[in-house]
Amino acid sequence: MNMADALHTFLAESRALLQEMEEALLKLENDPADPDAVHAVFRAAHTIKGSAGLFGLDHIVDFTHEAESVLDRARGGEMALDDELTGLLLECSDHLGRLLDIAADGAEPDEDDAAHGAALTRRLAVYLERFGEGEQLPVETGAAEPRIDSAGPGPDGVENCAWHISLRFGRDVLRNGMDPMSFIRYLATFGEIVHVVTLPDAMPPAAEMDPECCYLGFEIRFRTDADKARIESAFDFVREDSAIRILPPGCRIGDYLELIESLPEDTTRLGEILVGCGAITPRELDEMLAIQEAQGGEKDEEGRPPLGEMFVQENVVQPEVVDAALARQKEVRGRQAQDSKFLRVHADKLDNLINLVGELVIANSGLGMLAARNKDGATMEAVSGVARLVEDIRDSTMRLRLVEIGETFNRFRRVVRDVSKETGKEIELVIQGGDTELDKTMVDRIGDPLTHLVRNAVDHGIEAAEVRAGRGKPAKGTVWLNAYHESGGIVIEVADDGGGLDQDAILAKAQARGVVAEGDELTDAQVWNLIFEPGFSTVDRVSNLSGRGVGMDVVKRAIEALRGTVGIESHAGRGTTFRIRLPLSMAIIDGFLMSVAAAHYVVPLELVLECVELPAGEGDADNRNYLNLRGEVLPLLRLKEHFALEGERTGRRRNVVVVQWAGRKAGLLVDELKGQLQAVIKPLGRVFSGLRGISGSTILGSGEVALVLDVPVLLEQAVQKEDYVAAQRIKSSRENVRVARTETADQ
């Protein structure tokens, strides 16, 4: 992997860590004492800092170091994570995201970015200063020379904050010219010996004693800032002949646990983890490994005695540290096993693969038509087998692009949190259906429309606490994000339990702008759809969040660009629901082919309910826009007239393709039914971007082009046309009644 690829991987992983950091901080706002969330925030900051240093991104390292220092205090329970500090850390997370974007562009932070980072650093320093001015633990002082007792515990309160050194000097240490007491005195040069216990257990009877042999052992309590390796080095000259065990102080166990959590992900061996955190030295690890190889008894997965038990039995390290190291080992191995199941693939490569699969679908369709034309049974059977394989390849390839929408939903916890604080409202975000899968292209492009809808729900939908209390509602408002599959597509809902849309205010604004004429009777759905008009807003107060009337029309255009629709359901005093419907995929679909006036059209197969023959007496002469389908009034859309086609009618029978979308049904009047096919959707050019009712095109096996119908738009047009005709009839009827009454009054 070259440096550019490594940097790209670092940026992708860092953004994922920032997302985890943000989610953990939002959890801490509700539960400041959640240790898992605190560790998650620290781990994310620590990992980003360490990785950034590898790429020379010093500005990221320096800034993250300040945040890490605060998090370290919070993680140790020495600093409370209140709302103010959590908000500051969220701002730091945003700034880190900005620095990552700058690094991705290969640039350096400008003056504004540097100033913003410096301001955040100063605010972090305030918290560190508060910590520095807090109460400090009292430190006991002792004599420089060791105090040697025959037995008994050390002074109260000292044991837990001092190292424990167990010395068993070899018998020949005196013959080798070494004075055991000189080693003990040397310890006092870089620390404080607070307690010594002399152990005469190995002393033989006086008659058997050799004056040149050492029989004494020592248990020492030693307080120092030095690490274990430094203490161990004091006994270098007698290490091979003596038994030396150095146990870290109990008060440092928390430090070891924190260091274990911050070790790199590639450290998976227990010994490496303990050495990495400083709990043992490399010499102790080598010694234990040598003993492990020589011992029998219970074996680990590799047929050796468990190393962790050996460390505890030999008093090399505390059980709590070993347990934490084993837990870290299990966590890392589990994560590595999970990561090994995934392979990072550049999106461009995946898009290219899908394009090739699309061309394969088109080529296979042409091959099938050629085999059918030649009426070669063997070839047709072979083509049928290839077609099944192509379909499986197509489905598998399309699934590669499917991602869960829950990750996008979780980002809105921060949006709701920030907007709630800005508006002074207490609001809860409820997420449902986060495991619903959708094409990654749609997930990436639906984020902005959803952001606007969520901000609107919080700013305008949810009432103030006093208003909610007056209406008998709880003070805390609720916003829902929900996703589910329906009719071969996906539905995303943004709902709130606020006051609902004000129908009278919307109508008054529409009439004032000339969008609706006075006296026009509109359905609820038509009134709600008025808010999607460009520049439409009923809010007199312009805020930083919304109310400028420059968003809802953009929301609708963005959704329609994804071949989707957006609908509104609102109830006064109970809330509003925005319902977005999107297709599952934008690349390859199962379609139904039909022809009208020698032109070919395709509709998604999952939207087709049935095909029926147009009954006699309901042909062109009737020119009716509805059909009686087994007692149900079905809106009928005549595609030839709708698209103003000039070609001659093909086929002897007229057919109606019944389609359904979002609970609405309509019939499409066509000339011929061509059957099912796999359609590779190609986008229309800019020249046709304003063509309503057509969402794309596809190439048939014959090489001809078929247009893909935008069924949601066609259904909307059919219903609007029927509503308009009905309204005109009502208006005409009322006008006739008025004229009749006037004539009667004149008589």
C-alpha positions in Angstrom: 0.0 0.0 0.0 1.5 3.4 -1.0 1.3 6.5 1.2 -1.7 7.9 -0.7 -3.7 4.7 -0.1 -2.7 4.6 3.5 -3.7 8.3 4.0 -7.1 7.5 2.4 -7.6 4.6 4.7 -6.6 6.8 7.7 -9.1 9.4 6.7 -11.9 6.9 6.3 -11.2 5.2 9.6 -10.9 8.5 11.4 -14.3 9.7 10.1 -15.8 6.5 11.4 -14.1 7.0 14.8 -15.4 10.6 14.9 -18.9 9.3 14.3 -18.5 6.8 17.2 -17.1 9.6 19.3 -20.1 11.8 18.6 -22.6 9.0 19.4 -20.7 8.3 22.7 -20.8 12.0 23.7 -24.5 12.1 23.0 -25.0 9.1 25.3 -22.9 10.9 28.0 -25.3 13.9 28.0 -28.0 11.5 29.3 -25.7 9.4 31.4 -22.5 11.3 32.3 -21.2 8.3 34.4 -21.3 5.7 31.6 -17.8 4.3 31.7 -18.1 2.6 28.3 -19.0 5.8 26.6 -16.1 7.7 28.2 -13.7 5.0 27.2 -15.1 5.1 23.6 -14.5 8.8 23.3 -11.0 8.6 24.7 -10.1 5.6 22.5 -11.4 7.5 19.4 -9.4 10.6 20.1 -6.3 8.6 21.1 -6.4 6.5 17.9 -6.8 9.5 15.6 -4.0 11.3 17.4 -1.6 8.3 17.0 -2.4 7.7 13.4 -2.2 11.4 12.4 1.3 11.5 13.7 2.3 8.8 11.2 1.4 11.1 8.4 3.0 14.2 9.8 -0.4 15.9 10.5 1.0 17.8 13.5 -1.9 20.2 13.7 -4.3 17.3 14.2 -1.9 15.7 16.8 -1.5 18.9 18.7 -5.2 19.7 18.9 -6.3 16.2 19.7 -3.7 16.0 22.5 -5.5 18.8 24.4 -8.9 17.1 24.1 -7.2 13.8 25.1 -5.8 15.3 28.2 -9.3 16.4 29.3 -10.7 13.0 28.4 -8.0 11.3 30.4 -9.0 13.2 33.5 -12.7 12.4 32.9 -11.9 8.8 32.3 -10.1 8.6 35.7 -13.1 10.0 37.4 -11.2 13.2 38.3 -13.3 15.5 36.2 -17.1 15.5 35.7 -18.5 15.4 32.2 -21.3 18.0 32.5 -23.4 19.3 29.7 -21.0 22.3 29.1 -17.9 20.0 28.8 -19.8 17.5 26.6 -20.9 20.4 24.3 -17.3 21.6 24.1 -16.1 18.1 23.2 -18.7 17.9 20.5 -17.4 21.2 19.1 -13.9 19.6 19.2 -15.2 16.6 17.3 -16.6 19.0 14.6 -13.3 20.8 14.4 -11.4 17.5 14.0 -13.8 16.6 11.1 -12.9 19.9 9.5 -9.1 19.2 9.9 -9.6 15.8 8.4 -11.4 17.4 5.4 -8.4 19.8 5.0 -6.0 16.9 5.1 -8.0 15.1 2.5 -7.6 18.1 0.2 -3.8 18.1 0.8 -4.0 21.6 2.3 -3.1 23.3 5.6 -5.6 25.0 8.0 -6.2 28.7 7.1 -6.2 31.5 9.7 -9.9 31.0 10.5 -9.4 27.3 11.2 -6.3 27.9 13.2 -8.1 30.6 15.3 -11.1 28.4 15.9 -8.8 25.5 17.0 -6.9 27.9 19.3 -10.1 29.1 20.9 -11.2 25.5 21.6 -7.8 24.7 23.0 -8.1 27.7 25.4 -11.5 26.5 26.5 -10.1 23.0 27.1 -7.2 24.5 29.1 -9.7 26.1 31.4 -10.9 22.7 32.5 -7.3 21.4 32.9 -6.5 24.4 35.1 -9.6 23.7 37.2 -8.2 20.2 37.7 -4.8 21.4 38.6 -6.2 23.7 41.3 -8.2 20.8 42.9 -7.3 18.9 46.0 -4.1 16.9 45.8 -3.5 13.6 47.6 -1.2 14.0 50.6 2.3 12.5 50.1 4.1 11.0 53.1 7.8 11.5 53.3 10.2 9.1 54.9 13.8 8.6 55.8 16.4 8.2 53.1 17.8 5.1 54.7 15.7 1.9 54.7 14.0 0.8 57.9 14.4 -2.9 58.5 11.8 -4.8 60.6 11.6 -8.4 61.3 7.9 -8.6 60.5 4.7 -6.6 60.4 2.8 -4.5 57.8 3.9 -1.2 56.5 2.4 2.2 57.5 -1.3 2.6 56.9 -2.2 4.0 53.5 1.2 3.3 52.0 0.9 -0.3 50.7 -1.6 0.6 48.0 0.6 3.3 46.4 4.0 1.6 46.6 5.7 -1.1 44.6 6.2 -4.5 46.2 9.6 -6.0 45.6 10.2 -9.6 46.7 14.0 -10.5 46.9 15.5 -13.9 47.4 19.2 -13.5 46.8 21.2 -16.5 45.7 23.3 -18.4 48.2 26.6 -17.4 46.5 25.9 -13.7 46.2 28.4 -12.9 48.9 31.1 -15.1 47.4 30.6 -13.2 44.2 31.5 -10.0 45.9 27.9 -8.6 46.1 26.5 -6.9 49.2 22.7 -7.5 49.3 22.2 -4.3 51.4 24.0 -2.2 48.7 21.1 -3.0 46.3 18.5 -2.0 48.8 20.4 1.2 49.5 20.6 1.9 45.8 16.8 1.8 45.5 16.7 4.8 47.8 18.6 6.9 45.2 15.5 7.1 42.9 12.7 6.4 45.2 11.5 6.0 48.8 11.8 2.7 50.7 8.8 2.9 53.0 8.9 -0.6 54.5 11.2 -3.6 54.6 10.5 -7.0 56.0 13.5 -9.4 56.5 12.6 -13.1 56.0 15.0 -15.5 57.8 13.0 -18.6 56.8 15.9 -20.1 54.8 18.3 -19.7 57.7 19.8 -23.2 58.7 20.8 -24.2 62.3 23.8 -22.3 63.5 26.0 -25.4 63.3 25.2 -25.7 59.5 25.6 -22.0 58.7 28.2 -20.9 56.1 29.3 -17.3 56.8 29.9 -16.8 53.1 26.3 -17.7 52.1 23.3 -15.5 52.0 20.2 -16.9 53.6 18.0 -13.8 54.0 15.1 -12.7 51.9 13.5 -9.3 51.8 9.9 -8.0 51.1 10.2 -4.3 50.3 7.5 -1.6 49.9 9.0 1.0 47.5 7.5 4.3 46.3 8.9 5.8 43.1 7.9 7.5 39.9 10.1 5.1 37.9 8.7 2.3 35.8 9.1 -1.4 36.3 12.0 -1.7 33.9 14.0 1.0 35.9 13.4 -0.8 39.2 14.4 -4.2 37.6 17.6 -2.7 36.3 18.8 -2.1 39.9 19.3 -5.8 40.2 21.1 -6.5 36.9 24.2 -7.9 38.6 22.4 -10.5 40.7 19.4 -11.3 38.5 20.6 -14.7 37.3 21.4 -16.0 40.7 18.4 -14.5 42.5 14.6 -14.8 42.5 13.2 -11.3 42.1 9.6 -10.4 41.7 8.3 -6.8 41.3 4.6 -6.2 41.8 3.2 -2.8 40.7 1.4 -0.7 43.3 -2.4 -1.1 43.5 -3.0 2.6 42.9 -1.4 2.2 39.4 -3.8 -0.6 38.3 -6.1 2.0 36.8 -3.2 3.4 34.8 -2.4 0.0 33.4 -6.1 -0.6 32.5 -6.2 2.7 30.6 -3.0 1.9 28.8 -4.3 -1.5 27.8 -7.4 0.1 26.3 -5.2 2.5 24.3 -2.8 -0.1 22.8 -2.8 -0.5 19.0 -5.3 -2.9 17.5 -2.4 -5.1 16.1 -1.3 -6.1 19.7 -3.1 -9.4 20.3 -0.7 -11.6 22.3 -1.2 -11.5 26.1 2.5 -11.0 26.9 2.8 -8.2 24.3 -0.2 -6.4 25.9 1.2 -6.6 29.4 4.6 -5.4 28.2 3.0 -2.6 26.1 1.2 -1.2 29.2 4.3 -1.5 31.4 2.9 -4.1 33.8 5.7 -6.5 33.1 9.2 -6.1 31.5 10.5 -8.0 28.5 12.8 -10.0 30.7 9.9 -11.2 32.8 8.0 -12.2 29.7 10.9 -14.2 28.4 11.3 -15.8 31.8 7.6 -16.8 31.9 7.7 -18.1 28.4 10.7 -20.3 29.2 8.9 -21.6 32.3 5.7 -22.2 30.3 7.6 -24.3 27.8 9.1 -26.4 30.5 5.9 -26.9 32.5 3.1 -29.4 32.0 -0.4 -29.4 33.5 -3.4 -27.5 32.0 -2.7 -26.3 28.4 -3.9 -23.3 26.4 -5.0 -23.5 22.8 -1.4 -24.0 21.7 -0.8 -26.8 24.2 1.0 -24.7 26.8 0.1 -23.8 30.4 -2.0 -20.5 30.5 0.4 -17.6 30.6 -2.0 -15.4 32.5 -2.3 -17.8 35.4 1.5 -18.0 35.5 1.9 -14.3 35.8 -0.5 -14.2 38.8 0.9 -17.3 40.5 4.4 -16.0 40.3 3.3 -12.5 41.7 4.5 -10.8 38.5 1.4 -8.7 38.0 -2.0 -8.3 39.7 -5.0 -10.5 38.6 -7.0 -7.4 37.7 -4.4 -6.3 35.1 -4.2 -9.8 33.7 -8.0 -10.0 33.4 -8.1 -6.6 31.6 -5.4 -7.8 29.2 -7.3 -11.0 28.5 -10.4 -9.0 27.9 -8.6 -6.7 25.5 -7.1 -9.6 23.7 -10.5 -11.2 23.2 -11.9 -7.8 22.1 -9.2 -7.2 19.5 -9.3 -10.7 18.2 -13.0 -10.5 17.8 -12.8 -7.2 16.0 -10.1 -8.5 13.7 -12.1 -11.6 13.0 -15.1 -9.3 12.1 -12.9 -7.0 10.0 -11.5 -9.9 8.1 -15.0 -10.6 6.8 -15.0 -7.2 5.1 -13.0 -5.9 2.2 -12.7 -2.2 1.4 -13.6 -1.6 -2.2 -13.4 1.8 -3.9 -16.9 3.0 -4.9 -15.8 3.7 -8.5 -14.8 0.0 -8.9 -18.2 -1.1 -7.6 -19.9 1.3 -10.0 -17.9 0.0 -12.9 -18.8 -3.6 -11.9 -22.5 -2.7 -11.9 -22.2 -1.0 -15.3 -20.6 -4.2 -16.7 -23.3 -6.3 -15.2 -25.9 -4.0 -16.9 -24.2 -4.4 -20.2 -24.2 -8.2 -19.6 -28.0 -8.0 -19.0 -28.5 -6.2 -22.3 -26.3 -8.6 -24.2 -28.1 -11.6 -22.7 -31.4 -10.1 -23.7 -30.3 -9.7 -27.3 -29.0 -13.3 -27.3 -32.3 -14.5 -26.1 -34.2 -12.7 -28.8 -31.8 -14.1 -31.5 -32.3 -17.6 -30.2 -36.1 -17.2 -30.2 -36.0 -15.8 -33.7 -34.0 -18.8 -35.0 -36.2 -21.3 -33.1 -33.2 -23.3 -32.1 -34.2 -25.4 -29.0 -30.7 -26.3 -27.8 -29.6 -22.7 -28.1 -32.7 -21.4 -26.3 -32.2 -23.9 -23.5 -28.5 -22.8 -23.1 -29.6 -19.1 -23.2 -32.2 -19.8 -20.5 -29.5 -21.2 -18.3 -27.2 -18.2 -18.9 -30.2 -15.9 -18.2 -30.6 -17.5 -14.7 -26.9 -17.0 -13.9 -27.0 -13.4 -15.2 -30.0 -12.8 -12.9 -28.2 -14.2 -9.9 -25.1 -12.2 -10.7 -27.2 -9.1 -11.1 -29.0 -9.6 -7.7 -25.7 -10.4 -5.9 -24.0 -7.3 -7.4 -26.9 -5.0 -6.5 -26.8 -6.3 -2.9 -23.2 -5.1 -2.7 -24.4 -1.6 -2.8 -27.0 -2.0 -0.1 -26.2 -0.5 3.3 -28.2 0.0 6.4 -29.8 3.4 6.8 -29.3 3.3 10.6 -25.9 4.9 10.4 -27.5 7.9 8.6 -30.3 8.0 11.1 -27.9 8.1 14.1 -26.2 11.2 12.7 -29.5 13.1 13.5 -29.1 12.6 17.2 -26.6 15.4 17.0 -28.9 17.5 14.9 -31.8 17.1 17.3 -29.4 17.8 20.2 -28.0 21.0 18.8 -31.4 22.4 17.6 -33.1 21.5 20.8 -30.5 23.5 22.8 -30.8 26.4 20.4 -34.6 26.5 20.6 -34.7 25.7 24.3 -36.9 22.7 23.8 -36.6 19.3 25.3 -36.9 16.7 22.5 -36.3 13.0 22.2 -35.3 11.3 18.9 -36.7 7.8 18.4 -35.2 5.7 15.6 -36.9 2.7 14.2 -36.0 0.5 11.2 -32.4 1.3 11.3 -31.5 -2.1 9.8 -33.5 -1.4 6.6 -31.1 -1.6 3.6 -31.0 0.9 0.8 -28.7 1.6 -2.2 -25.7 3.5 -0.9 -26.1 6.2 -3.6 -29.5 7.0 -2.2 -28.3 6.9 1.4 -25.6 9.4 0.6 -28.0 11.7 -1.2 -31.0 11.5 1.1 -29.0 12.9 4.1 -29.5 16.6 3.2 -33.3 16.4 2.6 -33.7 14.4 5.9 -31.6 17.0 7.7 -34.0 19.8 6.6 -37.1 17.8 7.6 -35.7 17.0 11.0 -34.7 20.5 11.7 -38.1 21.8 10.6 -39.8 19.2 12.9 -37.8 20.4 15.9 -38.0 24.1 15.1 -41.6 24.5 13.8 -43.3 21.1 14.5 -42.6 20.7 18.3 -44.3 23.4 20.4 -42.7 25.2 23.3 -43.0 23.4 26.7 -45.6 25.8 28.0 -47.8 25.4 24.9 -47.6 21.6 25.1 -48.5 21.8 28.8 -51.6 23.8 27.9 -52.6 21.2 25.4 -52.2 18.3 27.9 -49.0 17.0 26.3 -45.8 16.0 28.0 -43.1 18.8 28.1 -40.7 16.6 26.2 -41.5 16.4 22.5 -40.7 13.4 20.3 -39.4 13.2 16.7 -39.5 9.8 15.0 -37.3 8.5 12.2 -38.6 5.3 10.7 -37.7 3.2 7.6 -39.4 0.1 6.2 -39.9 -1.8 2.9 -43.2 -1.5 1.0 -44.2 -2.5 -2.5 -40.7 -3.2 -3.7 -39.4 0.2 -2.4 -38.4 1.8 0.8 -40.4 4.3 2.9 -38.7 6.8 5.2 -40.8 8.7 7.7 -40.0 11.9 9.6 -42.7 12.4 12.2 -43.3 14.6 15.2 -45.9 15.0 17.9 -46.2 18.7 17.6 -49.0 21.0 16.7 -49.4 20.0 13.0 -49.6 22.1 9.9 -51.8 25.2 10.0 -54.1 24.7 7.0 -55.7 28.2 7.2 -52.3 29.9 7.3 -51.0 27.9 4.4 -54.1 28.7 2.3 -54.0 32.4 3.2 -50.3 32.6 2.2 -51.0 30.7 -1.0 -53.8 33.0 -1.9 -51.7 36.1 -1.1 -49.0 34.9 -3.4 -51.5 34.0 -6.2 -50.7 30.3 -6.1 -54.3 29.5 -5.2 -57.4 31.5 -6.3 -60.0 32.5 -3.8 -62.9 30.1 -3.8 -60.8 27.1 -5.0 -61.6 24.0 -3.0 -58.5 21.9 -2.2 -58.1 18.5 -0.6 -55.9 18.2 2.5 -53.1 16.6 0.4 -53.2 19.5 -2.1 -53.0 22.1 0.8 -50.0 20.3 2.3 -48.3 20.2 -1.0 -48.4 24.0 -1.3 -45.5 24.2 1.2 -43.2 22.6 -1.5 -43.7 25.7 -3.7 -40.5 27.7 -4.2 -40.1 30.4 -1.5 -43.2 29.4 0.4 -43.2 29.9 4.1 -45.8 30.8 6.7 -43.3 31.8 9.3 -43.0 35.5 10.1 -39.9 35.0 12.3 -36.7 34.2 10.4 -34.3 32.1 12.5 -31.0 30.5 12.0 -32.7 27.2 11.6 -35.5 27.7 9.1 -38.3 30.0 8.0 -36.7 31.6 5.0 -38.8 29.5 2.5 -35.8 28.3 0.6 -35.8 24.6 1.6 -38.9 22.6 1.1 -38.9 22.9 -2.7 -35.2 21.8 -2.7 -36.2 18.9 -0.5 -38.8 17.8 -3.0 -36.5 18.2 -6.0 -33.8 16.2 -4.3 -36.2 13.3 -3.6 -37.6 13.4 -7.1 -34.1 13.2 -8.5 -33.9 9.8 -6.7 -37.1 8.7 -8.5 -38.9 9.1 -5.2 -41.9 11.0 -3.9 -42.7 12.8 -0.7 -46.1 13.0 0.9 -47.5 14.8 4.0 -49.9 13.6 6.7 -50.8 16.2 9.3 -53.4 16.4 12.1 -54.0 19.6 14.1 -52.6 19.3 17.6 -51.3 15.8 17.0 -48.3 16.2 14.7 -47.1 15.9 11.2 -45.5 13.0 9.2 -43.4 13.4 6.1 -43.4 10.2 4.2 -40.6 9.7 1.6 -40.9 6.7 -0.8 -37.8 5.6 -2.8 -37.0 2.7 -5.1 -34.6 0.1 -3.8 -32.1 0.6 -6.6 -31.4 3.1 -9.3 -29.4 0.9 -11.6 -31.0 -2.4 -12.7 -34.7 -3.4 -12.2 -37.1 -6.1 -13.1 -39.4 -4.3 -15.5 -42.6 -4.9 -17.5 -42.4 -3.9 -21.1 -45.3 -2.5 -23.1 -45.8 -0.5 -26.3 -48.0 2.5 -27.2 -48.2 3.9 -30.7 -45.0 2.0 -31.7 -43.1 3.4 -28.7 -41.8 1.2 -25.9 -42.2 1.9 -22.2 -41.1 0.0 -19.1 -42.6 0.1 -15.6 -41.0 -1.5 -12.5 -42.4 -5.0 -12.2 -43.1 -4.7 -8.4 -45.5 -1.8 -9.1 -47.7 -3.8 -11.5 -50.7 -5.4 -9.9 -52.4 -6.9 -13.0 -53.1 -6.5 -16.7 -56.6 -6.5 -18.0 -58.2 -6.0 -21.4 -60.0 -2.8 -21.9 -63.7 -3.7 -21.9 -65.8 -3.0 -25.0 -67.6 0.3 -24.9 -64.9 2.0 -23.0 -62.6 2.8 -25.9 -61.5 6.1 -27.5 -65.1 7.2 -28.2 -65.9 7.4 -24.5 -62.8 9.3 -23.7 -63.4 8.7 -20.0 -60.6 9.1 -17.5 -61.7 6.3 -15.2 -62.4 2.6 -15.5 -64.9 0.3 -13.6 -62.6 -2.5 -12.4 -64.8 -5.1 -10.7 -66.9 -2.3 -9.0 -63.9 -0.1 -8.2 -63.5 3.3 -9.8 -59.9 3.2 -11.2 -58.3 6.4 -12.7 -57.3 5.7 -16.2 -54.3 7.4 -17.8 -54.2 7.2 -21.6 -50.4 7.2 -22.4 -50.9 8.1 -26.1 -52.8 11.3 -25.3 -50.8 12.0 -22.1 -47.5 12.0 -24.1 -49.1 13.4 -27.3 -47.8 10.4 -29.4 -48.5 10.6 -33.1 -47.8 7.0 -34.1 -50.6 4.5 -35.1 -52.1 2.2 -32.6 -50.5 -1.2 -32.6 -52.2 -4.5 -31.7 -55.9 -5.4 -32.0 -56.8 -5.2 -28.4 -56.4 -2.3 -25.9 -54.9 -3.3 -22.5 -54.8 -1.7 -19.1 -51.8 -2.1 -16.9 -52.9 -1.6 -13.3 -50.1 -0.1 -11.2 -50.0 0.8 -7.5 -47.8 3.2 -5.5 -48.2 4.5 -1.9 -51.7 3.1 -1.6 -52.8 4.7 -4.9 -53.9 2.7 -7.9 -54.4 3.7 -11.5 -54.6 2.1 -15.0 -52.2 2.8 -17.8 -53.9 2.3 -21.2 -51.5 0.7 -23.7 -51.6 -1.0 -27.1 -49.5 -4.1 -26.5 -48.1 -6.1 -23.5 -44.5 -7.3 -24.2 -43.8 -9.1 -20.9 -41.2 -9.1 -18.2 -37.5 -8.1 -18.8 -34.5 -7.0 -16.9 -34.0 -3.2 -17.5 -30.7 -1.4 -17.0 -31.8 2.2 -16.3 -29.8 4.9 -18.0 -30.2 8.5 -16.9 -31.8 11.0 -19.3 -29.7 13.9 -20.6 -30.1 17.5 -19.4 -32.4 18.2 -22.4 -35.0 15.8 -21.0 -34.4 16.6 -17.3 -37.7 18.5 -17.1 -39.8 15.8 -18.7 -42.3 14.7 -16.0 -43.5 11.1 -16.0 -40.2 9.7 -17.4 -37.4 8.7 -15.0 -34.9 7.2 -17.4 -34.3 4.9 -20.4 -33.2 1.4 -21.1 -31.8 -0.5 -24.2 -33.8 -3.5 -25.3 -32.2 -6.6 -26.7 -33.2 -5.5 -30.2 -31.2 -2.4 -29.7 -34.3 -0.2 -29.5 -34.7 2.3 -26.7 -37.5 2.1 -24.2 -38.5 4.8 -21.8 -38.9 4.0 -18.1 -42.1 5.5 -16.7 -42.0 7.4 -13.4 -45.1 5.7 -12.0 -45.4 7.9 -8.8 -45.5 11.1 -10.9 -47.9 9.6 -13.4 -50.2 8.5 -10.5 -50.0 12.0 -9.0 -50.9 13.5 -12.4 -53.8 11.1 -12.9 -55.2 11.8 -9.4 -54.7 15.6 -9.8 -56.5 15.5 -13.2 -59.4 13.5 -11.7 -59.6 15.9 -8.7 -59.5 18.9 -11.1 -62.3 17.4 -13.2 -64.3 16.6 -10.1 -63.8 20.2 -8.7 -64.8 21.7 -12.1 -68.0 19.6 -12.1 -68.8 20.8 -8.5 -68.0 24.4 -9.4 -70.1 24.1 -12.6 -73.0 22.5 -10.6 -72.9 25.3 -8.0 -72.8 27.9 -10.8 -75.9 26.3 -12.4 -77.7 26.3 -9.0 -76.8 29.9 -8.5 -78.0 30.9 -12.0 -81.2 29.0 -11.4 -81.8 30.7 -8.1 -81.2 34.1 -9.7 -83.6 33.4 -12.5 -86.3 32.2 -10.0 -85.8 35.3 -7.9 -86.2 37.6 -11.0 -89.4 35.9 -11.9 
